[in-house]
Amino acid sequence: MTVDVAEQIARTRAREPRKREVAAQVAGGALIPEDAIRLLQI
């Protein structure tokens, strides 16, 4: 495994909890879906 592959895996795993948190905020009404999309693109 190269360092690049390891970094990509780390980034992908780090994003998953964030996606779940944003989805929970949308479900709870704290965010609108359009704002969630903008947040996840950052």
Secondary structure, DSSP 8 states (H G I E B T S, - for coil): --HHHHHHHHHHHHHHHHHHHHHHHHHTTSS-HHHHHHHHH-
